[in-house]
Amino acid sequence: MIDAATHVRVARPSRDLAAAEHFYVDGLGLDVLWRTTECVLGEHDLVMVGPSGGAWHFELTRDPEHPLEPTPSVDDLFVVYLGTPVDEALVDRLVAAGGTRVPAHNPYWDEYGVTVADPDGYRLVLCSRTWG
């Protein structure tokens, strides 16, 4: 049964694991939970980022033998509910870490937050509202 304690992994391909790690770790403040780039035939390079001790994480992957081009859409969102106004210093840090501030496809996210595309084009929404 899936409940609030069930661990969740979201996996996405990346063009450049170092750039993605820089964005999510140095920009957003997540931790590196696991990394492997040992170039083992038939295996993917990957970096897992998330909050230490959290019940979720991102697995960012790259298959060096058969790399996949990320194909994010304007509605592929990773939403973080901050519960406070978005700190412009955080947005600046994300941009300095390789992100691009973009208008949201859904105007709701512009009304209640800020959208930043990561180096692969996936969108992070910093939402000023709370969830639950």
C-alpha angles and dihedrals in degrees: 000000000000115000139154092287095052111115115237128200123193113196125200133172117242133198092211121020093192091055092047091048091050091052097047098036106033095027105037098023101240122148128243103245097177138354134184127176100153096133095233111176109255095013131102128239109235147171123201117206131182143111112310107254092009127137094238142044144173119244108203111195141189125185103208092197096048108014117196121218109232111243106196120171127209088260098052095106137174103196122197113194104213099175089216135070112287111265109232089212088064091050090048090050091051091050091047088051092058103279128130122218107230136177113257120251088222109053089215089077092052090051094050104027153345128281122214124181115221121227090275093049098256112139127240116195119202102202122197092206129083129239125230 
